[in-house]
Amino acid sequence: MKIAILGSGSIGLYYGAKLAGAGEDVHFLMRSGYDQALREGIRVRSPEGDLHLASPQVANDVHDIGPVDLVLIALKVTDNPMLTELVPPLLNQETALLTLQNGLGNEEFLAEHFGATRVLGGLCFVCLTRDTPASVEHFGHGTLSIGEFGERGISPRLRDITGRFSHAGVETHPVDALIQERWRKLVWNIPFNGLSVAAGQKSVDEILASQELFNHSVALMHEVITIANALGHEIPLDFADKQIARTRSMGAYKPSTLVDHLAGRPLEIETLWGEPLRQAKAAGVESPHLEALYERLVVI
């Protein structure tokens, strides 16, 4: 399978390198890391074993990649307007578009511009940091949940794609309710990504160590679960407890929103906090903790 990686940050480098290491025909669109990748290759450092692509296929122009079978979209959501120019040169009649981006609305954006039948969504449950423009450090986890956009269920295409990730050593699950999975991930993303910035540059262990921030995290989780259930995306309340337990194993991990904030990059505020809040209001669900967090983030 010929695969293009759009967004060679930590997510794109990690999953692209895993696929390439398993023999897939992977092409990385790179800008800041282009020269380093040509000189030194692409590296993944991981407790599961390091990976070095000595001669990766890298390009700084999508036209040099050409049509592919699968486009893996790992750009920041704030860069989505660029996709209208980046994606068309990569398309053939059957090209699938798999977004690994955070929050709500990304599949809808792709469907609007390129057709709903091309679109899949993926949820990454992984701890990563990009050390240099062409290297990434993997701290743990790595599970992927991938689903078709809309009501297409677990299709042969979905089984093929998840099988390729699994063959690459990534625990990958096909799901038939993609939007439910998005809300499940928001149960973690909304409190920990949000508070990591709003509470003053806190890693997840610092959030858990503060009784005030811990209580705030739990309250946010419960609000998100309540919103999801009101929208028909059933999530049990004790899912929050499981997310807290998972977070304790991460140590001094800095969520992606904090990494972006420290680097001076735009934050993915609308997809991660704005859209969930708008959907809560439309459903008549009071969400005071989410609303306060959103209002805090938009002025940072």
VORONU-780240 format. One line per field, with one value per residue: x, y, z of N, C-alpha, C in turn; residue number from 1; chain. Coordinates in Angstrom, 1 decimal, padded with zeros to 4 digits. Layout:
VORONU-780240
neast	[X_...]
nnorth	[Y_...]
nup	[Z_...]
caeast	[X_...]
canorth	[Y_...]
caup	[Z_...]
ceast	[X_...]
cnorth	[Y_...]
cup	[Z_...]
i	[NUM_...]
ch	[A_...]
end
This chain:
VORONU-780240
neast	[000.8_000.6_001.4_000.8_002.1_000.8_001.8_004.3_004.8_005.0_003.0_002.7_005.3_005.8_003.7_003.9_006.6_006.5_004.8_006.3_008.6_007.5_007.3_005.6_004.9_005.8_005.5_006.8_005.6_007.6_008.8_010.3_011.9_013.0_015.7_017.2_016.1_016.9_019.7_020.1_018.1_015.0_014.0_012.8_012.5_011.9_010.5_009.7_011.4_013.8_013.6_014.9_014.7_016.8_016.9_014.6_011.6_011.2_009.6_009.3_007.2_004.0_003.4_005.6_005.2_002.8_-000.2_-001.7_-002.6_-003.5_-004.0_-002.5_-003.5_-002.0_-001.7_-001.8_-005.0_-005.4_-004.1_-005.8_-007.0_-004.9_-005.1_-006.8_-005.2_-003.1_-004.1_-005.4_-003.4_-002.6_-004.6_-006.2_-008.7_-009.7_-008.5_-008.1_-008.8_-007.4_-007.9_-006.0_-006.4_-007.1_-010.2_-013.5_-015.1_-013.3_-013.5_-015.8_-014.9_-013.1_-014.9_-016.6_-014.9_-013.7_-015.3_-017.4_-017.2_-014.5_-013.5_-012.0_-011.6_-009.3_-008.3_-005.8_-004.2_-001.7_001.6_003.8_006.7_008.1_011.5_013.5_013.2_013.1_012.9_011.4_010.2_008.9_006.9_005.1_002.1_000.0_-002.1_-004.5_-007.7_-009.8_-012.2_-014.9_-016.1_-019.4_-022.1_-021.0_-020.1_-018.0_-016.0_-014.6_-012.4_-011.7_-010.9_-008.7_-006.9_-006.6_-005.5_-003.0_-001.8_-001.7_000.0_002.3_003.0_001.4_-001.1_-004.3_-007.7_-010.6_-013.5_-017.1_-018.5_-017.6_-017.9_-018.6_-016.2_-014.6_-015.8_-015.1_-012.4_-012.3_-013.0_-010.6_-008.9_-010.1_-010.0_-007.2_-005.5_-006.5_-006.3_-003.5_-002.5_-004.2_-004.0_-001.5_000.9_001.3_002.4_001.0_001.3_001.6_-000.9_-002.5_-001.4_-002.2_-004.8_-006.9_-006.8_-007.0_-009.6_-011.0_-010.4_-011.7_-014.4_-014.7_-014.3_-016.6_-018.6_-018.2_-018.8_-021.5_-022.5_-021.9_-023.5_-026.0_-026.1_-026.4_-024.2_-023.1_-021.4_-020.0_-020.1_-017.9_-015.8_-014.3_-012.7_-011.1_-009.6_-008.2_-006.6_-005.0_-003.7_-002.1_000.0_001.6_003.5_005.6_004.3_003.8_001.0_-000.2_-001.3_000.0_002.6_002.4_001.7_003.9_005.7_004.8_002.9_-000.3_-003.3_-005.5_-008.2_-010.9_-011.8_-011.4_-012.5_-014.3_-016.3_-017.3_-018.5_-020.4_-022.1_-023.0_-024.5_-026.5_-027.8_-028.9_-027.5_-026.1_-022.9_-020.8_-018.1_-016.7_-017.4_-016.2_-013.5_-013.1_-013.5_-011.4_-009.2_-009.5_-008.5_-005.8]
nnorth	[-001.2_002.2_004.9_008.2_010.6_013.2_015.8_015.6_015.4_014.4_012.4_011.7_011.0_008.8_006.8_006.6_005.7_003.2_001.8_002.0_000.6_-002.0_-002.6_-001.3_001.1_004.0_007.5_010.5_013.8_016.5_019.4_021.2_019.1_018.0_018.1_017.0_014.5_013.4_013.3_011.9_010.1_008.8_008.5_006.6_006.4_004.1_002.3_-000.1_-000.9_000.5_002.3_002.8_004.4_004.4_005.3_007.0_007.7_010.8_014.0_017.4_018.5_017.8_017.0_015.6_013.2_012.1_010.3_008.2_005.3_005.6_008.3_009.6_011.7_013.9_016.5_019.5_020.6_023.3_023.7_022.8_024.2_024.1_021.6_021.6_022.2_020.4_017.8_017.1_016.4_013.9_012.1_009.3_007.4_005.7_006.5_006.6_008.6_009.1_010.6_011.4_013.3_015.5_016.0_017.2_017.3_017.0_014.8_015.6_018.0_016.9_015.3_017.2_018.5_016.5_014.3_012.0_009.3_008.7_008.9_008.2_007.9_008.2_007.3_008.1_006.7_007.4_008.2_010.6_012.4_014.8_014.9_016.0_017.6_015.3_013.1_011.1_010.5_007.7_007.1_005.4_003.3_003.5_002.5_002.3_003.3_002.8_004.0_004.0_006.9_008.2_005.9_003.4_001.1_-001.7_-002.0_-003.9_-002.4_-001.0_-003.1_-004.0_-001.8_-001.5_-004.0_-003.7_-001.8_-003.3_-005.4_-003.9_-003.7_-002.1_-001.9_-002.2_-001.3_-002.0_000.0_000.4_002.6_005.5_008.2_007.8_006.8_009.1_010.8_009.3_009.6_012.4_012.5_012.2_014.1_016.6_017.4_017.0_017.9_020.5_021.6_021.4_023.6_025.8_025.7_026.6_025.5_022.6_019.3_016.0_014.4_016.4_017.6_015.5_015.4_017.6_018.3_020.0_020.4_017.7_017.1_018.9_017.8_015.4_016.3_017.5_015.3_013.8_015.6_015.6_012.9_012.9_014.7_013.3_011.0_012.2_012.9_010.5_008.8_006.3_006.2_004.7_005.9_005.1_005.0_007.2_006.7_004.7_006.2_007.9_006.1_005.2_007.5_007.9_006.2_007.5_009.3_012.2_013.4_015.6_016.9_017.2_019.8_021.4_021.2_022.4_025.0_025.8_025.9_028.1_027.7_027.8_026.8_024.0_024.8_025.1_022.6_020.9_021.9_024.0_023.0_020.6_022.0_023.6_021.6_020.5_022.6_022.8_020.4_020.9_020.5_021.3_022.6_023.7_023.5_022.8_025.0_027.1_026.4_026.5_029.2_030.2_029.2_030.4_033.0_032.8]
nup	[000.0_-000.9_000.9_002.1_004.4_005.9_007.8_009.6_012.4_015.8_015.9_013.1_012.4_014.1_013.6_010.9_010.6_011.9_010.1_007.8_008.6_008.7_006.1_004.4_001.8_002.4_002.4_003.4_003.9_004.4_006.0_007.9_008.8_006.6_005.5_007.6_007.8_005.3_005.7_008.1_008.5_009.8_013.1_015.8_019.2_021.7_024.5_023.7_021.8_019.6_016.5_013.3_010.3_007.8_005.2_004.5_002.6_001.7_001.1_000.0_-001.3_-002.3_-004.9_-005.6_-004.4_-005.4_-006.6_-004.1_-002.1_000.5_002.6_005.4_007.8_009.9_010.6_012.6_013.7_013.3_011.0_009.0_006.7_004.8_003.7_001.5_-000.6_-000.3_-000.4_-003.0_-005.1_-004.3_-004.7_-006.0_-007.8_-005.7_-003.3_000.2_003.0_006.1_009.0_011.9_013.7_016.5_018.4_017.4_014.3_012.2_010.4_009.1_007.8_005.9_004.5_003.4_001.6_000.0_-000.3_001.3_001.2_001.1_003.6_006.8_010.3_013.0_016.3_018.5_021.1_022.8_024.0_023.1_022.1_020.0_019.4_017.7_014.5_012.9_014.5_017.1_020.4_022.0_024.7_025.8_025.6_022.6_021.2_018.6_017.5_014.8_012.5_010.1_008.5_009.0_008.5_007.8_009.0_009.8_007.4_004.5_003.6_006.0_007.6_006.2_006.5_009.3_009.8_008.6_010.2_012.6_011.8_011.7_014.3_015.9_018.2_017.1_016.6_014.8_014.7_014.9_015.5_015.2_016.1_018.8_019.8_019.4_021.4_023.6_023.7_024.1_026.8_028.1_026.8_027.0_029.9_030.6_028.5_028.4_031.1_031.4_030.2_031.0_033.8_034.2_032.8_033.3_033.8_033.4_035.7_037.6_037.6_038.6_041.1_042.5_044.6_044.1_041.2_040.5_041.3_039.7_037.2_037.3_037.5_035.0_033.4_034.0_033.2_030.4_029.8_030.5_028.5_026.2_026.5_026.5_023.9_022.7_022.6_024.1_027.2_030.0_033.4_035.0_033.3_033.5_035.8_034.8_033.0_034.6_036.0_033.9_033.3_035.5_035.0_033.2_034.1_034.1_031.9_029.1_027.8_024.3_023.8_025.7_024.8_022.3_023.2_024.6_022.6_021.2_019.3_017.5_019.3_019.4_019.9_019.2_018.1_020.2_022.6_022.0_020.0_021.3_023.5_022.2_021.1_023.5_024.5_022.5_023.0_025.4_027.7_030.7_031.2_033.1_034.0_031.7_030.1_031.5_031.3_028.5_028.0_029.4_028.0_025.4_025.7_026.3]
caeast	[000.0_001.4_000.8_001.4_002.0_000.7_002.0_005.3_005.1_005.2_002.1_003.0_006.6_005.7_002.9_004.5_007.8_006.1_004.3_007.4_009.4_006.8_007.4_004.7_005.5_005.4_006.2_006.6_005.8_008.3_009.3_011.5_012.7_013.4_017.1_017.7_015.7_017.8_021.0_020.2_017.0_013.9_014.3_011.8_013.1_010.7_010.7_009.3_012.4_014.1_013.4_015.6_014.6_018.0_016.7_013.1_011.1_010.7_009.4_008.8_006.2_003.1_003.5_006.7_004.7_001.9_-001.3_-001.4_-003.8_-004.0_-003.4_-002.6_-003.5_-001.6_-001.5_-002.6_-006.3_-005.3_-003.6_-006.7_-007.2_-003.9_-005.5_-007.5_-004.2_-002.2_-004.6_-005.8_-002.3_-002.4_-005.8_-006.7_-010.2_-010.0_-007.7_-008.7_-008.2_-007.5_-007.4_-005.6_-006.4_-007.9_-011.4_-014.6_-015.3_-012.2_-014.0_-016.7_-014.2_-012.6_-016.0_-017.1_-014.0_-013.2_-016.3_-017.6_-016.8_-013.1_-013.0_-012.0_-011.1_-008.5_-008.1_-004.5_-004.0_-000.2_002.4_004.9_007.3_009.1_012.7_014.0_012.3_013.1_013.0_010.4_010.4_007.7_007.0_004.2_000.8_000.2_-003.3_-005.3_-009.0_-010.1_-013.6_-015.3_-017.0_-020.8_-022.7_-020.6_-019.7_-016.6_-015.9_-013.3_-011.3_-011.3_-010.2_-007.4_-006.1_-006.3_-004.6_-001.6_-001.2_-001.5_001.2_003.4_003.2_000.5_-002.4_-005.3_-009.0_-011.7_-014.7_-018.2_-019.1_-016.4_-018.1_-018.5_-014.8_-014.2_-016.2_-014.3_-011.1_-012.4_-013.0_-009.2_-008.3_-010.7_-009.4_-005.7_-004.9_-006.9_-005.7_-002.1_-002.2_-005.0_-003.5_-000.1_002.0_001.4_002.4_-000.2_001.5_001.4_-002.3_-003.0_-000.8_-002.9_-006.2_-007.9_-006.8_-007.5_-011.1_-011.4_-010.3_-012.8_-015.6_-014.7_-014.6_-018.0_-019.4_-018.0_-019.5_-022.9_-022.8_-021.8_-024.7_-027.1_-026.1_-026.6_-022.9_-023.1_-020.1_-020.3_-019.4_-016.7_-014.8_-013.4_-011.8_-010.1_-008.7_-007.3_-005.6_-004.1_-002.9_-001.1_001.2_002.3_004.5_005.6_004.0_003.3_000.0_000.2_-001.6_001.0_003.8_002.1_001.7_005.3_006.4_004.2_002.0_-001.8_-003.9_-006.7_-009.2_-012.3_-012.2_-011.2_-013.3_-015.4_-017.3_-018.0_-019.4_-021.6_-023.0_-023.7_-025.6_-027.5_-028.5_-029.5_-026.8_-025.3_-021.5_-020.1_-016.7_-016.2_-017.5_-015.2_-012.2_-013.0_-013.4_-010.0_-008.3_-009.5_-007.8_-004.4]
canorth	[000.0_003.4_005.8_009.5_011.1_014.7_016.2_014.7_015.7_013.2_011.3_011.3_010.3_007.5_005.8_006.4_004.9_001.9_001.2_001.8_-000.5_-003.2_-002.9_-000.5_002.1_005.2_008.8_011.6_015.1_017.1_020.7_021.5_018.0_017.4_017.9_016.1_013.1_012.9_013.1_011.0_009.2_009.1_007.7_006.4_005.8_003.5_001.2_-001.4_-001.1_001.6_002.1_003.7_004.4_005.0_006.0_007.2_008.4_012.1_015.0_018.7_018.9_016.6_016.6_014.6_011.9_011.6_009.6_007.1_004.5_006.0_009.6_009.6_013.1_014.1_017.9_020.1_021.0_024.7_023.8_022.1_024.9_023.7_020.3_021.7_022.2_019.3_016.5_016.7_015.7_012.6_011.3_008.5_007.1_004.9_006.9_006.7_009.7_008.7_011.6_011.1_014.6_015.5_016.7_017.0_018.1_016.8_014.0_016.4_018.8_016.1_014.8_018.3_018.9_015.4_013.2_011.3_007.9_008.5_009.4_007.4_008.6_007.3_007.9_007.7_006.6_007.2_009.2_010.8_013.8_014.9_015.5_016.8_017.5_013.9_012.0_011.1_009.6_007.1_006.8_004.3_003.2_003.4_001.9_003.0_002.9_003.4_003.7_004.7_008.1_007.9_004.7_002.3_-000.1_-002.3_-002.4_-004.6_-001.4_-000.7_-004.3_-004.0_-000.7_-001.9_-005.1_-003.2_-001.2_-004.4_-006.1_-003.0_-003.7_-001.2_-002.5_-001.4_-001.9_-001.4_000.3_000.7_003.8_006.4_009.4_007.4_006.8_010.5_011.3_008.6_010.3_013.7_012.3_012.5_015.3_017.9_017.9_017.0_018.9_021.9_022.0_021.5_025.0_026.7_025.7_027.1_024.7_021.5_017.9_015.2_014.0_017.6_017.8_014.5_015.6_018.7_017.9_020.9_020.1_016.4_017.2_019.6_016.9_014.4_017.0_017.7_014.0_013.5_016.5_015.1_011.7_013.3_015.3_012.2_010.1_012.9_012.9_009.1_008.1_005.8_005.9_004.5_006.9_004.6_005.2_008.3_006.1_004.0_007.2_008.4_005.0_005.2_008.7_007.8_005.5_008.3_010.1_013.6_013.5_016.9_016.7_017.9_021.2_022.1_021.2_023.5_026.3_026.1_026.2_029.2_027.3_027.9_025.7_023.4_025.2_025.0_021.2_020.1_022.5_024.8_022.2_019.9_022.8_024.0_020.4_020.4_023.6_022.4_019.3_021.4_019.9_022.3_022.2_024.9_023.3_022.9_026.4_027.9_026.0_027.0_030.7_030.5_028.9_031.3_034.2_032.5]
caup	[000.0_-001.0_002.0_002.3_005.7_005.9_009.2_010.1_013.8_016.6_015.5_011.8_012.4_014.8_012.9_009.5_010.7_012.2_008.9_006.8_009.1_008.4_004.7_003.6_000.9_003.1_001.9_004.4_003.5_005.5_005.8_008.8_009.0_005.3_005.3_008.6_007.4_004.3_006.2_009.3_008.5_010.8_014.3_016.9_020.4_022.4_025.4_022.9_020.8_018.8_015.1_012.5_008.9_007.4_003.9_004.4_001.4_002.1_000.0_000.5_-002.2_-002.5_-006.3_-005.7_-003.9_-006.4_-006.0_-003.1_-001.7_001.8_003.1_006.8_008.1_011.3_010.8_013.6_013.2_012.9_009.6_008.0_005.4_003.9_003.1_000.2_-001.6_-000.2_-000.7_-004.4_-005.9_-003.7_-004.9_-007.2_-007.6_-004.5_-002.2_001.5_003.9_007.5_009.9_013.2_014.4_017.8_018.5_016.6_013.1_011.2_009.3_008.4_006.9_004.8_003.7_002.6_000.5_-000.8_-000.5_002.5_001.1_001.2_004.9_008.0_011.5_013.9_017.7_018.9_022.6_022.7_024.6_022.2_022.0_018.9_020.0_016.7_013.3_012.2_015.5_018.1_021.6_022.4_026.2_026.1_024.9_021.2_020.6_017.6_017.1_013.5_012.1_008.9_008.7_008.7_008.9_006.9_009.8_009.7_006.0_004.1_003.6_007.3_008.1_005.6_007.0_010.7_009.7_008.3_011.4_013.5_011.3_012.0_015.8_016.6_018.6_016.4_016.7_014.0_015.4_014.0_016.0_015.3_016.9_020.2_020.1_019.6_022.7_024.6_023.8_024.7_028.2_028.6_026.2_027.5_031.1_030.7_027.6_028.8_032.4_031.3_029.9_031.8_035.2_034.4_032.3_034.2_033.2_033.9_037.1_038.5_037.7_039.5_042.5_043.1_044.9_043.4_039.8_040.3_041.4_038.5_036.1_037.4_037.2_033.6_032.8_034.3_032.3_029.0_029.7_030.5_027.2_025.2_026.7_026.1_022.4_022.2_022.5_025.5_027.9_031.4_034.3_035.6_032.3_034.0_036.7_034.0_032.4_035.7_036.3_032.8_033.3_036.5_034.4_032.2_034.7_033.9_030.4_028.7_026.7_023.1_023.9_026.4_023.9_021.3_023.9_025.0_021.3_020.6_018.1_017.8_020.0_018.7_020.9_018.8_017.9_021.4_023.6_021.5_019.4_022.3_024.3_021.4_021.1_024.8_024.6_021.6_023.6_026.6_028.8_031.4_031.3_033.6_034.0_030.3_029.6_032.1_030.7_027.1_028.1_029.9_026.9_024.3_026.0_026.7]
ceast	[000.9_000.6_001.6_001.1_002.0_000.7_003.0_005.8_005.3_004.3_002.4_004.3_006.4_004.9_003.4_005.8_007.5_005.6_005.4_008.4_008.8_006.7_006.4_005.4_005.1_006.2_005.8_006.7_006.4_008.8_010.6_012.4_013.3_014.9_017.7_017.3_016.5_019.2_021.1_019.1_015.9_014.1_013.1_012.5_011.9_011.2_010.4_010.4_012.6_013.9_014.1_015.3_015.8_017.8_015.2_012.8_010.4_010.5_009.0_007.8_005.3_003.1_004.6_006.3_003.7_000.7_-000.9_-002.7_-004.4_-003.2_-003.6_-002.4_-003.2_-001.2_-002.2_-003.9_-006.2_-004.8_-004.6_-006.9_-006.1_-004.3_-006.1_-006.5_-003.3_-002.8_-004.9_-004.6_-002.1_-003.5_-005.8_-008.1_-010.6_-009.2_-008.5_-008.0_-008.5_-007.0_-007.2_-005.6_-007.3_-009.2_-012.5_-014.6_-014.3_-012.7_-015.0_-016.0_-013.7_-013.8_-016.6_-016.2_-013.7_-014.1_-016.3_-017.1_-015.3_-012.6_-013.1_-011.4_-010.4_-008.3_-006.8_-004.4_-002.5_000.5_003.7_005.4_008.2_010.4_013.4_013.1_012.2_013.2_011.9_010.7_009.0_007.8_006.1_002.9_001.0_-001.1_-004.0_-006.7_-009.4_-011.5_-013.9_-016.2_-018.4_-021.2_-022.3_-020.1_-018.3_-016.5_-014.6_-012.1_-010.8_-010.5_-008.8_-006.4_-005.7_-005.3_-003.2_-001.0_-000.9_-000.2_002.4_003.7_002.4_-000.8_-003.5_-006.6_-009.9_-012.9_-015.9_-019.0_-018.0_-016.7_-018.2_-017.1_-014.2_-014.5_-015.4_-013.0_-011.2_-012.5_-011.7_-008.7_-008.8_-010.0_-007.9_-005.0_-005.2_-006.2_-004.2_-001.6_-002.9_-004.5_-002.1_001.0_002.3_001.5_001.3_000.0_001.3_-000.1_-002.9_-002.5_-001.5_-004.4_-007.2_-007.9_-007.3_-009.1_-011.7_-011.4_-011.4_-014.2_-015.7_-015.0_-016.1_-019.0_-019.3_-018.8_-021.0_-023.3_-022.9_-023.1_-025.9_-027.2_-026.2_-025.3_-022.6_-021.7_-020.4_-019.5_-018.1_-015.5_-013.8_-012.4_-010.7_-009.1_-007.8_-006.2_-004.6_-003.2_-001.8_000.2_002.0_003.4_004.4_005.4_003.4_002.3_000.4_-000.2_-000.6_002.3_003.6_002.2_003.1_006.1_005.9_003.3_000.5_-002.3_-005.2_-007.9_-010.6_-012.7_-012.2_-012.2_-014.5_-016.5_-018.0_-019.0_-020.6_-022.6_-023.7_-024.8_-026.8_-028.4_-029.2_-028.8_-025.9_-023.9_-020.6_-018.6_-016.1_-016.3_-016.5_-013.8_-012.0_-012.8_-012.0_-009.0_-008.3_-008.8_-006.3_-003.6]
cnorth	[001.2_004.4_007.1_010.0_012.6_015.1_015.3_015.2_014.4_012.1_010.8_010.5_008.9_006.5_005.5_005.5_003.4_001.2_001.0_000.7_-001.9_-003.5_-002.1_000.6_003.5_006.4_009.9_012.9_015.9_018.5_021.0_020.4_017.3_017.1_017.0_014.7_012.5_012.6_011.9_009.9_009.6_008.1_007.7_005.7_005.3_002.4_-000.1_-001.7_000.1_001.3_003.2_003.5_005.1_005.8_006.2_007.9_009.7_013.0_016.3_019.3_017.6_016.1_015.6_013.2_011.3_010.8_008.4_006.4_005.0_007.3_009.6_011.1_013.3_015.6_018.4_020.6_022.4_024.8_023.2_022.9_024.5_022.4_020.5_021.8_021.0_018.0_016.2_016.0_014.3_011.6_010.5_008.2_006.5_005.4_007.1_007.8_009.3_009.9_011.1_012.3_014.5_016.3_016.3_017.8_017.8_015.9_014.8_017.4_018.1_015.7_016.0_018.6_017.7_014.2_012.3_009.9_007.6_008.5_008.3_008.3_007.7_008.1_007.3_007.8_006.3_008.4_009.4_012.3_013.8_015.6_016.4_016.8_016.2_012.8_012.2_010.1_009.1_006.6_005.6_004.4_003.1_002.9_002.8_002.4_003.6_003.0_004.5_005.9_007.7_006.5_003.4_001.0_-000.5_-002.8_-003.2_-003.6_-001.1_-001.9_-004.4_-003.0_-001.1_-003.1_-004.7_-002.6_-002.3_-005.1_-005.2_-003.0_-002.7_-001.9_-001.6_-002.1_-001.2_-001.1_000.7_001.9_004.8_007.6_009.0_007.4_008.2_011.1_010.6_009.2_011.7_013.6_012.6_013.8_016.6_018.3_018.0_017.9_020.3_022.4_022.2_022.9_026.0_026.8_026.2_026.1_023.5_020.2_017.1_014.8_015.2_017.9_016.8_014.7_016.7_018.2_018.7_020.6_018.6_016.4_017.9_018.7_015.9_015.0_017.2_016.4_013.6_014.3_015.9_013.8_012.0_013.9_014.2_011.3_010.9_013.0_011.5_008.3_007.5_005.5_005.8_005.5_006.4_004.6_006.3_007.7_005.4_005.0_007.7_007.4_005.0_006.4_008.6_007.0_006.3_009.1_011.5_013.9_014.9_016.6_017.6_019.4_022.0_022.2_022.3_024.9_026.7_026.5_027.4_028.9_027.6_026.7_025.3_023.6_024.8_023.5_020.5_020.6_023.2_024.0_021.3_020.7_023.3_022.8_020.2_021.4_023.3_021.3_019.7_020.9_021.0_021.8_023.3_024.7_023.4_024.3_027.3_027.7_026.6_028.5_031.1_030.3_029.9_032.6_034.0_032.8]
cup	[000.0_-000.1_002.0_003.7_005.6_007.4_009.8_011.5_014.5_016.1_014.1_011.7_013.0_014.0_011.5_009.6_011.1_010.9_007.9_007.3_008.9_006.9_003.8_002.9_001.4_002.6_002.9_003.7_004.7_005.1_006.7_008.9_007.8_005.2_006.4_008.3_006.3_004.8_007.2_009.3_009.5_011.9_015.3_018.1_021.3_023.3_024.7_021.9_019.9_017.3_014.3_011.0_008.3_006.1_003.7_003.1_001.9_001.0_000.7_-000.4_-002.5_-003.9_-006.5_-005.2_-004.9_-005.8_-005.2_-002.8_-000.4_002.2_004.6_007.3_009.6_011.5_012.0_013.0_012.7_011.5_008.6_006.7_004.4_003.1_001.7_-000.9_-001.5_-000.6_-002.2_-005.2_-005.4_-004.1_-006.2_-006.9_-006.3_-003.2_-000.9_002.3_005.3_008.3_011.3_014.1_015.6_017.6_017.6_015.4_012.0_010.1_008.5_007.4_005.7_003.9_002.8_001.4_-000.5_-001.0_000.8_002.4_001.2_002.7_006.0_009.1_012.4_015.2_018.2_020.5_022.8_023.4_023.8_022.4_020.8_019.4_019.0_015.5_012.7_013.2_016.6_019.2_022.0_023.9_026.5_025.4_023.4_020.4_019.7_017.5_015.8_013.1_010.8_009.3_008.3_009.2_008.1_007.7_009.5_008.3_005.7_004.1_005.0_007.9_007.5_006.2_008.5_010.7_009.4_009.5_012.5_013.1_011.6_013.5_016.6_017.0_018.1_016.4_015.7_014.9_014.5_014.5_016.3_016.2_018.4_020.6_020.3_020.9_023.8_024.8_024.4_026.2_028.8_028.1_026.8_028.8_031.1_029.7_028.0_030.0_032.3_030.9_030.8_033.2_035.3_034.0_033.2_033.4_033.9_035.4_038.1_038.6_038.7_041.0_043.2_043.4_044.2_041.9_039.5_040.4_040.2_037.3_036.1_037.1_035.7_032.9_032.9_033.4_030.9_028.8_029.7_029.1_026.2_025.3_026.3_024.5_021.8_022.1_023.9_026.0_029.4_032.3_034.8_034.5_032.7_035.0_035.9_033.4_033.4_036.0_035.1_032.8_034.4_036.0_033.5_032.8_034.4_032.4_030.2_027.6_025.5_023.1_024.6_025.6_022.9_022.0_024.2_023.7_020.6_019.4_018.5_018.4_019.3_019.6_020.4_018.6_019.2_022.5_023.1_020.9_020.4_023.2_023.5_021.3_022.4_024.9_023.7_022.2_024.9_027.8_029.4_031.6_031.9_033.7_032.6_029.8_030.2_031.5_029.3_027.2_028.6_028.7_025.7_024.5_026.4_025.4]
i	[1_2_3_4_5_6_7_8_9_10_11_12_13_14_15_16_17_18_19_20_21_22_23_24_25_26_27_28_29_30_31_32_33_34_35_36_37_38_39_40_41_42_43_44_45_46_47_48_49_50_51_52_53_54_55_56_57_58_59_60_61_62_63_64_65_66_67_68_69_70_71_72_73_74_75_76_77_78_79_80_81_82_83_84_85_86_87_88_89_90_91_92_93_94_95_96_97_98_99_100_101_102_103_104_105_106_107_108_109_110_111_112_113_114_115_116_117_118_119_120_121_122_123_124_125_126_127_128_129_130_131_132_133_134_135_136_137_138_139_140_141_142_143_144_145_146_147_148_149_150_151_152_153_154_155_156_157_158_159_160_161_162_163_164_165_166_167_168_169_170_171_172_173_174_175_176_177_178_179_180_181_182_183_184_185_186_187_188_189_190_191_192_193_194_195_196_197_198_199_200_201_202_203_204_205_206_207_208_209_210_211_212_213_214_215_216_217_218_219_220_221_222_223_224_225_226_227_228_229_230_231_232_233_234_235_236_237_238_239_240_241_242_243_244_245_246_247_248_249_250_251_252_253_254_255_256_257_258_259_260_261_262_263_264_265_266_267_268_269_270_271_272_273_274_275_276_277_278_279_280_281_282_283_284_285_286_287_288_289_290_291_292_293_294_295_296_297_298_299_300]
ch	[A_A_A_A_A_A_A_A_A_A_A_A_A_A_A_A_A_A_A_A_A_A_A_A_A_A_A_A_A_A_A_A_A_A_A_A_A_A_A_A_A_A_A_A_A_A_A_A_A_A_A_A_A_A_A_A_A_A_A_A_A_A_A_A_A_A_A_A_A_A_A_A_A_A_A_A_A_A_A_A_A_A_A_A_A_A_A_A_A_A_A_A_A_A_A_A_A_A_A_A_A_A_A_A_A_A_A_A_A_A_A_A_A_A_A_A_A_A_A_A_A_A_A_A_A_A_A_A_A_A_A_A_A_A_A_A_A_A_A_A_A_A_A_A_A_A_A_A_A_A_A_A_A_A_A_A_A_A_A_A_A_A_A_A_A_A_A_A_A_A_A_A_A_A_A_A_A_A_A_A_A_A_A_A_A_A_A_A_A_A_A_A_A_A_A_A_A_A_A_A_A_A_A_A_A_A_A_A_A_A_A_A_A_A_A_A_A_A_A_A_A_A_A_A_A_A_A_A_A_A_A_A_A_A_A_A_A_A_A_A_A_A_A_A_A_A_A_A_A_A_A_A_A_A_A_A_A_A_A_A_A_A_A_A_A_A_A_A_A_A_A_A_A_A_A_A_A_A_A_A_A_A_A_A_A_A_A_A_A_A_A_A_A_A_A_A_A_A_A_A]
end
